[in-house]
Amino acid sequence: MKNDLTDGGAVTSAAAIGTGDGTGGLPIEVNGEPRRVAAGTVAGALEELGWGTARVATALNGEFVPAAARAGRALARGDRLEVLAPMQGG
C-alpha cells in the first residue's frame, strides 16, 4: 500500500511531511512547507511544532492572527500558516 498524500495535483510522501510516524494529522502548509499536525488550532499547532513559548508573529491564510486569538482560531485542511520570529543583528 502506497502512503502518499495527494492534494491539488501534488503528490508528496506523507512520511516526509508527518509530525511523527507519517500517519494521521491535518494537512496544512507551514512557512511554505507541507506538514501534518494533530492540533486543531493555531495555538495547538505552534505548540506541536516547537513554537509554543516563542515570541512569534502568525498569519493564517494571509491574515494576521494576534497571540490572544490563536487558541480560538481553528485550522482546516490546506490552511497556510506563517510563523515569523524576530531576528537580532544587523
Biopython code that builds the backbone (N, CA, C, O; Angstrom):
import numpy as np
from Bio.PDB.StructureBuilder import StructureBuilder

atoms = [
    (1, "MET", "N", (0.842, -1.181, 0.000)),
    (1, "MET", "CA", (0.000, 0.000, 0.000)),
    (1, "MET", "C", (0.884, 1.239, 0.000)),
    (1, "MET", "O", (1.777, 1.365, 0.838)),
    (2, "LYS", "N", (0.648, 2.125, -0.904)),
    (2, "LYS", "CA", (1.435, 3.342, -1.027)),
    (2, "LYS", "C", (0.914, 4.382, -0.044)),
    (2, "LYS", "O", (-0.297, 4.572, 0.063)),
    (3, "ASN", "N", (1.809, 5.061, 0.677)),
    (3, "ASN", "CA", (1.432, 6.039, 1.690)),
    (3, "ASN", "C", (1.728, 7.443, 1.178)),
    (3, "ASN", "O", (2.693, 8.073, 1.610)),
    (4, "ASP", "N", (0.896, 7.938, 0.256)),
    (4, "ASP", "CA", (1.086, 9.266, -0.323)),
    (4, "ASP", "C", (-0.083, 10.164, 0.024)),
    (4, "ASP", "O", (-1.196, 9.698, 0.264)),
    (5, "LEU", "N", (0.187, 11.453, 0.046)),
    (5, "LEU", "CA", (-0.832, 12.473, 0.227)),
    (5, "LEU", "C", (-0.969, 13.187, -1.102)),
    (5, "LEU", "O", (0.003, 13.751, -1.605)),
    (6, "THR", "N", (-2.143, 13.171, -1.671)),
    (6, "THR", "CA", (-2.379, 13.874, -2.923)),
    (6, "THR", "C", (-3.259, 15.063, -2.608)),
    (6, "THR", "O", (-4.349, 14.901, -2.060)),
    (7, "ASP", "N", (-2.800, 16.259, -2.949)),
    (7, "ASP", "CA", (-3.549, 17.468, -2.643)),
    (7, "ASP", "C", (-3.254, 18.500, -3.728)),
    (7, "ASP", "O", (-2.114, 18.944, -3.861)),
    (8, "GLY", "N", (-4.254, 18.881, -4.493)),
    (8, "GLY", "CA", (-4.078, 19.902, -5.506)),
    (8, "GLY", "C", (-3.146, 19.480, -6.624)),
    (8, "GLY", "O", (-2.453, 20.315, -7.204)),
    (9, "GLY", "N", (-3.121, 18.195, -6.932)),
    (9, "GLY", "CA", (-2.289, 17.717, -8.019)),
    (9, "GLY", "C", (-0.880, 17.343, -7.611)),
    (9, "GLY", "O", (-0.182, 16.683, -8.381)),
    (10, "ALA", "N", (-0.436, 17.737, -6.433)),
    (10, "ALA", "CA", (0.911, 17.401, -5.969)),
    (10, "ALA", "C", (0.857, 16.115, -5.168)),
    (10, "ALA", "O", (-0.062, 15.907, -4.376)),
    (11, "VAL", "N", (1.825, 15.266, -5.369)),
    (11, "VAL", "CA", (1.910, 14.030, -4.605)),
    (11, "VAL", "C", (3.184, 14.089, -3.791)),
    (11, "VAL", "O", (4.278, 14.233, -4.336)),
    (12, "THR", "N", (3.036, 13.976, -2.476)),
    (12, "THR", "CA", (4.166, 14.045, -1.568)),
    (12, "THR", "C", (4.070, 12.891, -0.592)),
    (12, "THR", "O", (2.978, 12.573, -0.121)),
    (13, "SER", "N", (5.167, 12.272, -0.286)),
    (13, "SER", "CA", (5.180, 11.190, 0.681)),
    (13, "SER", "C", (4.715, 11.710, 2.033)),
    (13, "SER", "O", (5.274, 12.679, 2.547)),
    (14, "ALA", "N", (3.714, 11.091, 2.609)),
    (14, "ALA", "CA", (3.204, 11.517, 3.911)),
    (14, "ALA", "C", (4.261, 11.369, 4.990)),
    (14, "ALA", "O", (4.284, 12.149, 5.942)),
    (15, "ALA", "N", (5.139, 10.380, 4.859)),
    (15, "ALA", "CA", (6.185, 10.183, 5.859)),
    (15, "ALA", "C", (7.132, 11.376, 5.890)),
    (15, "ALA", "O", (7.677, 11.707, 6.943)),
    (16, "ALA", "N", (7.330, 12.017, 4.759)),
    (16, "ALA", "CA", (8.251, 13.145, 4.696)),
    (16, "ALA", "C", (7.687, 14.393, 5.346)),
    (16, "ALA", "O", (8.439, 15.278, 5.753)),
    (17, "ILE", "N", (6.348, 14.472, 5.449)),
    (17, "ILE", "CA", (5.762, 15.691, 5.993)),
    (17, "ILE", "C", (5.052, 15.452, 7.317)),
    (17, "ILE", "O", (4.455, 16.380, 7.864)),
    (18, "GLY", "N", (5.098, 14.264, 7.835)),
    (18, "GLY", "CA", (4.387, 13.945, 9.057)),
    (18, "GLY", "C", (5.046, 14.530, 10.287)),
    (18, "GLY", "O", (6.194, 14.971, 10.246)),
    (19, "THR", "N", (4.302, 14.530, 11.383)),
    (19, "THR", "CA", (4.839, 15.037, 12.632)),
    (19, "THR", "C", (5.537, 13.951, 13.427)),
    (19, "THR", "O", (6.317, 14.246, 14.332)),
    (20, "GLY", "N", (5.267, 12.710, 13.099)),
    (20, "GLY", "CA", (5.897, 11.618, 13.835)),
    (20, "GLY", "C", (6.110, 10.438, 12.924)),
    (20, "GLY", "O", (7.144, 10.323, 12.266)),
    (21, "ASP", "N", (5.124, 9.557, 12.886)),
    (21, "ASP", "CA", (5.279, 8.344, 12.090)),
    (21, "ASP", "C", (4.719, 8.481, 10.683)),
    (21, "ASP", "O", (4.689, 7.499, 9.941)),
    (22, "GLY", "N", (4.277, 9.669, 10.296)),
    (22, "GLY", "CA", (3.788, 9.889, 8.940)),
    (22, "GLY", "C", (2.323, 9.560, 8.747)),
    (22, "GLY", "O", (1.836, 9.579, 7.616)),
    (23, "THR", "N", (1.601, 9.256, 9.826)),
    (23, "THR", "CA", (0.197, 8.924, 9.689)),
    (23, "THR", "C", (-0.654, 9.947, 10.409)),
    (23, "THR", "O", (-0.212, 10.580, 11.368)),
    (24, "GLY", "N", (-1.861, 10.101, 9.944)),
    (24, "GLY", "CA", (-2.827, 10.975, 10.590)),
    (24, "GLY", "C", (-2.454, 12.435, 10.535)),
    (24, "GLY", "O", (-1.468, 12.819, 9.905)),
    (25, "GLY", "N", (-3.246, 13.237, 11.198)),
    (25, "GLY", "CA", (-2.988, 14.661, 11.252)),
    (25, "GLY", "C", (-3.669, 15.422, 10.136)),
    (25, "GLY", "O", (-4.121, 14.845, 9.147)),
    (26, "LEU", "N", (-3.732, 16.711, 10.314)),
    (26, "LEU", "CA", (-4.371, 17.620, 9.386)),
    (26, "LEU", "C", (-3.331, 18.168, 8.420)),
    (26, "LEU", "O", (-2.337, 18.740, 8.867)),
    (27, "PRO", "N", (-3.522, 18.014, 7.115)),
    (27, "PRO", "CA", (-2.531, 18.543, 6.174)),
    (27, "PRO", "C", (-2.662, 20.067, 6.044)),
    (27, "PRO", "O", (-3.694, 20.580, 5.613)),
    (28, "ILE", "N", (-1.599, 20.770, 6.423)),
    (28, "ILE", "CA", (-1.538, 22.224, 6.290)),
    (28, "ILE", "C", (-0.165, 22.581, 5.710)),
    (28, "ILE", "O", (0.688, 21.713, 5.523)),
    (29, "GLU", "N", (0.027, 23.854, 5.433)),
    (29, "GLU", "CA", (1.317, 24.351, 4.976)),
    (29, "GLU", "C", (1.863, 25.272, 6.063)),
    (29, "GLU", "O", (1.162, 26.174, 6.521)),
    (30, "VAL", "N", (3.096, 25.051, 6.473)),
    (30, "VAL", "CA", (3.733, 25.877, 7.499)),
    (30, "VAL", "C", (4.980, 26.506, 6.893)),
    (30, "VAL", "O", (5.930, 25.810, 6.534)),
    (31, "ASN", "N", (4.965, 27.816, 6.786)),
    (31, "ASN", "CA", (6.086, 28.559, 6.183)),
    (31, "ASN", "C", (6.472, 27.969, 4.824)),
    (31, "ASN", "O", (7.651, 27.818, 4.504)),
    (32, "GLY", "N", (5.450, 27.641, 4.038)),
    (32, "GLY", "CA", (5.672, 27.161, 2.687)),
    (32, "GLY", "C", (5.964, 25.683, 2.555)),
    (32, "GLY", "O", (6.142, 25.190, 1.441)),
    (33, "GLU", "N", (6.019, 24.958, 3.672)),
    (33, "GLU", "CA", (6.328, 23.529, 3.650)),
    (33, "GLU", "C", (5.094, 22.715, 4.039)),
    (33, "GLU", "O", (4.425, 23.053, 5.016)),
    (34, "PRO", "N", (4.779, 21.657, 3.300)),
    (34, "PRO", "CA", (3.655, 20.807, 3.689)),
    (34, "PRO", "C", (3.956, 20.085, 4.996)),
    (34, "PRO", "O", (5.044, 19.538, 5.176)),
    (35, "ARG", "N", (2.990, 20.087, 5.899)),
    (35, "ARG", "CA", (3.111, 19.419, 7.206)),
    (35, "ARG", "C", (1.775, 18.798, 7.562)),
    (35, "ARG", "O", (0.747, 19.100, 6.957)),
    (36, "ARG", "N", (1.812, 17.933, 8.545)),
    (36, "ARG", "CA", (0.591, 17.397, 9.154)),
    (36, "ARG", "C", (0.662, 17.686, 10.640)),
    (36, "ARG", "O", (1.687, 17.449, 11.280)),
    (37, "VAL", "N", (-0.425, 18.196, 11.182)),
    (37, "VAL", "CA", (-0.479, 18.488, 12.613)),
    (37, "VAL", "C", (-1.712, 17.829, 13.215)),
    (37, "VAL", "O", (-2.758, 17.732, 12.573)),
    (38, "ALA", "N", (-1.575, 17.386, 14.438)),
    (38, "ALA", "CA", (-2.700, 16.797, 15.158)),
    (38, "ALA", "C", (-3.581, 17.878, 15.771)),
    (38, "ALA", "O", (-4.767, 17.660, 16.019)),
    (39, "ALA", "N", (-2.988, 19.049, 16.012)),
    (39, "ALA", "CA", (-3.698, 20.154, 16.665)),
    (39, "ALA", "C", (-4.795, 20.705, 15.762)),
    (39, "ALA", "O", (-4.701, 20.643, 14.536)),
    (40, "GLY", "N", (-5.823, 21.240, 16.384)),
    (40, "GLY", "CA", (-6.933, 21.818, 15.631)),
    (40, "GLY", "C", (-6.969, 23.327, 15.656)),
    (40, "GLY", "O", (-7.846, 23.939, 15.046)),
    (41, "THR", "N", (-6.011, 23.947, 16.366)),
    (41, "THR", "CA", (-5.977, 25.408, 16.446)),
    (41, "THR", "C", (-4.575, 25.907, 16.138)),
    (41, "THR", "O", (-3.611, 25.141, 16.148)),
    (42, "VAL", "N", (-4.476, 27.208, 15.863)),
    (42, "VAL", "CA", (-3.175, 27.818, 15.616)),
    (42, "VAL", "C", (-2.285, 27.646, 16.846)),
    (42, "VAL", "O", (-1.114, 27.289, 16.714)),
    (43, "ALA", "N", (-2.823, 27.895, 18.037)),
    (43, "ALA", "CA", (-2.035, 27.757, 19.270)),
    (43, "ALA", "C", (-1.540, 26.327, 19.440)),
    (43, "ALA", "O", (-0.382, 26.112, 19.798)),
    (44, "GLY", "N", (-2.391, 25.366, 19.192)),
    (44, "GLY", "CA", (-2.000, 23.966, 19.313)),
    (44, "GLY", "C", (-0.935, 23.574, 18.306)),
    (44, "GLY", "O", (-0.013, 22.825, 18.630)),
    (45, "ALA", "N", (-1.060, 24.082, 17.078)),
    (45, "ALA", "CA", (-0.053, 23.788, 16.051)),
    (45, "ALA", "C", (1.289, 24.390, 16.434)),
    (45, "ALA", "O", (2.325, 23.750, 16.257)),
    (46, "LEU", "N", (1.285, 25.616, 16.959)),
    (46, "LEU", "CA", (2.540, 26.243, 17.385)),
    (46, "LEU", "C", (3.212, 25.416, 18.473)),
    (46, "LEU", "O", (4.427, 25.223, 18.449)),
    (47, "GLU", "N", (2.435, 24.937, 19.411)),
    (47, "GLU", "CA", (2.967, 24.100, 20.493)),
    (47, "GLU", "C", (3.548, 22.810, 19.914)),
    (47, "GLU", "O", (4.662, 22.411, 20.252)),
    (48, "GLU", "N", (2.792, 22.179, 19.054)),
    (48, "GLU", "CA", (3.206, 20.914, 18.454)),
    (48, "GLU", "C", (4.482, 21.061, 17.611)),
    (48, "GLU", "O", (5.308, 20.151, 17.560)),
    (49, "LEU", "N", (4.628, 22.206, 16.959)),
    (49, "LEU", "CA", (5.770, 22.439, 16.072)),
    (49, "LEU", "C", (6.976, 23.045, 16.778)),
    (49, "LEU", "O", (7.989, 23.332, 16.140)),
    (50, "GLY", "N", (6.874, 23.243, 18.105)),
    (50, "GLY", "CA", (8.014, 23.717, 18.875)),
    (50, "GLY", "C", (8.076, 25.218, 19.096)),
    (50, "GLY", "O", (9.076, 25.727, 19.602)),
    (51, "TRP", "N", (7.031, 25.928, 18.726)),
    (51, "TRP", "CA", (6.991, 27.383, 18.937)),
    (51, "TRP", "C", (6.043, 27.779, 20.066)),
    (51, "TRP", "O", (5.615, 28.931, 20.132)),
    (52, "GLY", "N", (5.713, 26.851, 20.946)),
    (52, "GLY", "CA", (4.720, 27.103, 21.980)),
    (52, "GLY", "C", (5.021, 28.286, 22.876)),
    (52, "GLY", "O", (4.115, 29.051, 23.206)),
    (53, "THR", "N", (6.269, 28.454, 23.278)),
    (53, "THR", "CA", (6.626, 29.544, 24.190)),
    (53, "THR", "C", (7.383, 30.664, 23.485)),
    (53, "THR", "O", (7.758, 31.655, 24.111)),
    (54, "ALA", "N", (7.606, 30.506, 22.198)),
    (54, "ALA", "CA", (8.374, 31.511, 21.446)),
    (54, "ALA", "C", (7.533, 32.770, 21.182)),
    (54, "ALA", "O", (6.310, 32.713, 21.052)),
    (55, "ARG", "N", (8.230, 33.893, 21.109)),
    (55, "ARG", "CA", (7.574, 35.153, 20.746)),
    (55, "ARG", "C", (7.621, 35.248, 19.227)),
    (55, "ARG", "O", (8.652, 35.587, 18.646)),
    (56, "VAL", "N", (6.497, 34.948, 18.596)),
    (56, "VAL", "CA", (6.423, 34.925, 17.140)),
    (56, "VAL", "C", (5.170, 35.667, 16.672)),
    (56, "VAL", "O", (4.218, 35.855, 17.429)),
    (57, "ALA", "N", (5.199, 36.074, 15.426)),
    (57, "ALA", "CA", (4.013, 36.619, 14.763)),
    (57, "ALA", "C", (3.444, 35.513, 13.889)),
    (57, "ALA", "O", (4.188, 34.715, 13.319)),
    (58, "THR", "N", (2.116, 35.468, 13.787)),
    (58, "THR", "CA", (1.490, 34.415, 12.994)),
    (58, "THR", "C", (0.464, 34.990, 12.029)),
    (58, "THR", "O", (-0.185, 36.000, 12.302)),
    (59, "ALA", "N", (0.340, 34.318, 10.899)),
    (59, "ALA", "CA", (-0.698, 34.637, 9.921)),
    (59, "ALA", "C", (-1.287, 33.320, 9.433)),
    (59, "ALA", "O", (-0.565, 32.347, 9.213)),
    (60, "LEU", "N", (-2.582, 33.303, 9.269)),
    (60, "LEU", "CA", (-3.273, 32.128, 8.761)),
    (60, "LEU", "C", (-3.961, 32.523, 7.463)),
    (60, "LEU", "O", (-4.840, 33.386, 7.452)),
    (61, "ASN", "N", (-3.559, 31.891, 6.378)),
    (61, "ASN", "CA", (-4.086, 32.198, 5.052)),
    (61, "ASN", "C", (-3.960, 33.681, 4.718)),
    (61, "ASN", "O", (-4.854, 34.282, 4.122)),
    (62, "GLY", "N", (-2.822, 34.256, 5.118)),
    (62, "GLY", "CA", (-2.524, 35.650, 4.808)),
    (62, "GLY", "C", (-3.114, 36.669, 5.758)),
    (62, "GLY", "O", (-2.914, 37.869, 5.569)),
    (63, "GLU", "N", (-3.833, 36.227, 6.774)),
    (63, "GLU", "CA", (-4.461, 37.135, 7.740)),
    (63, "GLU", "C", (-3.738, 37.038, 9.086)),
    (63, "GLU", "O", (-3.598, 35.952, 9.649)),
    (64, "PHE", "N", (-3.279, 38.188, 9.595)),
    (64, "PHE", "CA", (-2.585, 38.249, 10.879)),
    (64, "PHE", "C", (-3.460, 37.653, 11.976)),
    (64, "PHE", "O", (-4.655, 37.936, 12.056)),
    (65, "VAL", "N", (-2.847, 36.820, 12.825)),
    (65, "VAL", "CA", (-3.552, 36.236, 13.973)),
    (65, "VAL", "C", (-2.813, 36.665, 15.230)),
    (65, "VAL", "O", (-1.719, 36.167, 15.498)),
    (66, "PRO", "N", (-3.394, 37.592, 16.019)),
    (66, "PRO", "CA", (-2.728, 38.011, 17.254)),
    (66, "PRO", "C", (-2.603, 36.855, 18.244)),
    (66, "PRO", "O", (-3.391, 35.910, 18.216)),
    (67, "ALA", "N", (-1.615, 36.944, 19.107)),
    (67, "ALA", "CA", (-1.367, 35.887, 20.087)),
    (67, "ALA", "C", (-2.617, 35.565, 20.903)),
    (67, "ALA", "O", (-2.886, 34.397, 21.182)),
    (68, "ALA", "N", (-3.366, 36.564, 21.279)),
    (68, "ALA", "CA", (-4.556, 36.356, 22.101)),
    (68, "ALA", "C", (-5.663, 35.590, 21.362)),
    (68, "ALA", "O", (-6.562, 35.041, 21.999)),
    (69, "ALA", "N", (-5.606, 35.550, 20.036)),
    (69, "ALA", "CA", (-6.649, 34.890, 19.253)),
    (69, "ALA", "C", (-6.264, 33.500, 18.777)),
    (69, "ALA", "O", (-7.097, 32.800, 18.201)),
    (70, "ARG", "N", (-5.035, 33.085, 19.000)),
    (70, "ARG", "CA", (-4.546, 31.817, 18.444)),
    (70, "ARG", "C", (-5.287, 30.594, 18.954)),
    (70, "ARG", "O", (-5.546, 29.667, 18.186)),
    (71, "ALA", "N", (-5.632, 30.573, 20.236)),
    (71, "ALA", "CA", (-6.310, 29.412, 20.815)),
    (71, "ALA", "C", (-7.716, 29.236, 20.234)),
    (71, "ALA", "O", (-8.234, 28.120, 20.192)),
    (72, "GLY", "N", (-8.321, 30.311, 19.797)),
    (72, "GLY", "CA", (-9.666, 30.242, 19.239)),
    (72, "GLY", "C", (-9.713, 30.150, 17.725)),
    (72, "GLY", "O", (-10.798, 30.048, 17.153)),
    (73, "ARG", "N", (-8.576, 30.185, 17.065)),
    (73, "ARG", "CA", (-8.546, 30.147, 15.597)),
    (73, "ARG", "C", (-8.350, 28.710, 15.136)),
    (73, "ARG", "O", (-7.268, 28.141, 15.285)),
    (74, "ALA", "N", (-9.401, 28.132, 14.578)),
    (74, "ALA", "CA", (-9.365, 26.741, 14.129)),
    (74, "ALA", "C", (-8.595, 26.593, 12.825)),
    (74, "ALA", "O", (-8.569, 27.495, 11.988)),
    (75, "LEU", "N", (-7.971, 25.437, 12.676)),
    (75, "LEU", "CA", (-7.276, 25.080, 11.436)),
    (75, "LEU", "C", (-8.168, 24.196, 10.586)),
    (75, "LEU", "O", (-8.992, 23.443, 11.104)),
    (76, "ALA", "N", (-7.996, 24.295, 9.275)),
    (76, "ALA", "CA", (-8.729, 23.450, 8.338)),
    (76, "ALA", "C", (-7.744, 22.862, 7.333)),
    (76, "ALA", "O", (-6.646, 23.386, 7.147)),
    (77, "ARG", "N", (-8.134, 21.802, 6.706)),
    (77, "ARG", "CA", (-7.312, 21.137, 5.691)),
    (77, "ARG", "C", (-6.848, 22.160, 4.651)),
    (77, "ARG", "O", (-7.650, 22.920, 4.108)),
    (78, "GLY", "N", (-5.543, 22.163, 4.385)),
    (78, "GLY", "CA", (-4.995, 23.038, 3.363)),
    (78, "GLY", "C", (-4.672, 24.454, 3.807)),
    (78, "GLY", "O", (-4.200, 25.253, 2.999)),
    (79, "ASP", "N", (-4.916, 24.789, 5.083)),
    (79, "ASP", "CA", (-4.589, 26.136, 5.570)),
    (79, "ASP", "C", (-3.101, 26.418, 5.420)),
    (79, "ASP", "O", (-2.271, 25.509, 5.450)),
    (80, "ARG", "N", (-2.783, 27.702, 5.258)),
    (80, "ARG", "CA", (-1.393, 28.157, 5.173)),
    (80, "ARG", "C", (-1.066, 28.950, 6.436)),
    (80, "ARG", "O", (-1.617, 30.028, 6.661)),
    (81, "LEU", "N", (-0.180, 28.419, 7.246)),
    (81, "LEU", "CA", (0.246, 29.066, 8.487)),
    (81, "LEU", "C", (1.649, 29.630, 8.298)),
    (81, "LEU", "O", (2.572, 28.904, 7.927)),
    (82, "GLU", "N", (1.802, 30.907, 8.551)),
    (82, "GLU", "CA", (3.119, 31.559, 8.500)),
    (82, "GLU", "C", (3.509, 31.921, 9.922)),
    (82, "GLU", "O", (2.713, 32.487, 10.671)),
    (83, "VAL", "N", (4.745, 31.589, 10.290)),
    (83, "VAL", "CA", (5.255, 31.862, 11.623)),
    (83, "VAL", "C", (6.559, 32.650, 11.453)),
    (83, "VAL", "O", (7.510, 32.169, 10.837)),
    (84, "LEU", "N", (6.589, 33.856, 12.003)),
    (84, "LEU", "CA", (7.741, 34.737, 11.861)),
    (84, "LEU", "C", (8.319, 35.063, 13.232)),
    (84, "LEU", "O", (7.597, 35.466, 14.144)),
    (85, "ALA", "N", (9.627, 34.883, 13.366)),
    (85, "ALA", "CA", (10.315, 35.189, 14.617)),
    (85, "ALA", "C", (11.229, 36.379, 14.385)),
    (85, "ALA", "O", (11.823, 36.496, 13.313)),
    (86, "PRO", "N", (11.357, 37.275, 15.377)),
    (86, "PRO", "CA", (12.270, 38.410, 15.227)),
    (86, "PRO", "C", (13.713, 37.921, 15.169)),
    (86, "PRO", "O", (14.075, 36.924, 15.794)),
    (87, "MET", "N", (14.525, 38.641, 14.407)),
    (87, "MET", "CA", (15.942, 38.305, 14.285)),
    (87, "MET", "C", (16.775, 39.423, 14.874)),
    (87, "MET", "O", (16.399, 40.592, 14.789)),
    (88, "GLN", "N", (17.907, 39.074, 15.473)),
    (88, "GLN", "CA", (18.821, 40.075, 16.016)),
    (88, "GLN", "C", (19.991, 40.257, 15.075)),
    (88, "GLN", "O", (20.290, 39.397, 14.247)),
    (89, "GLY", "N", (20.618, 41.351, 15.216)),
    (89, "GLY", "CA", (21.788, 41.620, 14.377)),
    (89, "GLY", "C", (21.510, 42.713, 13.378)),
    (89, "GLY", "O", (20.482, 43.387, 13.442)),
    (90, "GLY", "N", (22.414, 42.880, 12.474)),
    (90, "GLY", "CA", (22.167, 43.938, 11.527)),
    (90, "GLY", "C", (23.133, 44.024, 10.431)),
    (90, "GLY", "O", (23.012, 44.894, 9.568)),
]
sb = StructureBuilder()
sb.init_structure("model")
sb.init_model(0)
sb.init_chain("A")
sb.init_seg("    ")
for serial, (resi, resn, name, xyz) in enumerate(atoms, 1):
    if name == "N":
        sb.init_residue(resn, " ", resi, " ")
    sb.init_atom(name, np.array(xyz, "f"), 0.0, 1.0, " ", f" {name:<3s}", serial, name[0])
structure = sb.get_structure()
